[in-house]
Amino acid sequence: MIKAVNIYKSFGNLKVLKGIDIEIGKAEIVSIVGASGAGKSTLLHIIGTIDNADKGEVIINDINVNKLNEKKLSEFRNGQIGFVFQFHHLLPEFTALENVCIPAFIAKVPRNKALKKAKELLEFLNLTDRLDHKPSELSGGEQQRVAVARALINEPSVILADEPSGNLDSTSAIELHNLFFSLRDNFRQTFIIVTHNRELANMADRKLTIKDGVIQNQVSNPQ
């Protein structure tokens, strides 16, 4: 479903990615690990069309994203890619329900349909009694689950998660990790997860290790 082919990326004289090739299938959960500065987040941002590679191609659902103009790329990103970051980036002035709806509103989904979908997602994530709460009224784990619901609202092809449990306590982190696998099992959701969390990395179907700008190791984990 996703192919990244011969990806190179430099920042000035610093060569970060030096020819990355990966393929990821539908409903697969892949973790990407490596030392800080190895290029994990850079690769994730290139796959997510947030950043451009210096060389190489990214193909998602048979669409070469490198060939999309800025408007089409923005529409593609909003509809096909969901993002979950270490810091939830919820808008503080909006409720949980409103935060989840924002990508749907951007995609011009009718308001009633967006609200219905958002409520269903928040209910699935055990946040039914938090719909009208603002981020400051939620725990860290609850905030991150709202961020996951927001990532899912447009039914994207893939969720890209960058250190998603890095800002959570151990109990909330375990709950979030289990949630990802529940979403895969219930909705056939695909995940690419950059993480320093060894437990989460080892739970994934495959674990890719980036070192010196290339994938040094690839391990399939028994399920």
Stockholm file with secondary structure:
# STOCKHOLM 1.0

chainA/1-223         MIKAVNIYKSFGNLKVLKGIDIEIGKAEIVSIVGASGAGKSTLLHIIGTIDNADKGEVIINDINVNKLNEKKLSEFRNGQIGFVFQFHHLLPEFTALENVCIPAFIAKVPRNKALKKAKELLEFLNLTDRLDHKPSELSGGEQQRVAVARALINEPSVILADEPSGNLDSTSAIELHNLFFSLRDNFRQTFIIVTHNRELANMADRKLTIKDGVIQNQVSNPQ
#=GR chainA/1-223 SS CEEEEEEEEEETTEEEEEEEEEEECTTCEEEEECSTTSSHHHHHHHHTTSSCCSEEEEEETTEEGGGSCHHHHHHHHHHHEEEEESSCCCCTTSCHHHHHHHHHHHTTCCHHHHHHHHHHHHHHTTCGGGTTCCGGGSCHHHHHHHHHHHHHTTCCSEEEEESTTTTSCHHHHHHHHHHHHHHHHHHCCEEEEECSCHHHHHHSSEEEEEETTEEEEEEECCC
#=GC SS_cons         CEEEEEEEEEETTEEEEEEEEEEECTTCEEEEECSTTSSHHHHHHHHTTSSCCSEEEEEETTEEGGGSCHHHHHHHHHHHEEEEESSCCCCTTSCHHHHHHHHHHHTTCCHHHHHHHHHHHHHHTTCGGGTTCCGGGSCHHHHHHHHHHHHHTTCCSEEEEESTTTTSCHHHHHHHHHHHHHHHHHHCCEEEEECSCHHHHHHSSEEEEEETTEEEEEEECCC
//
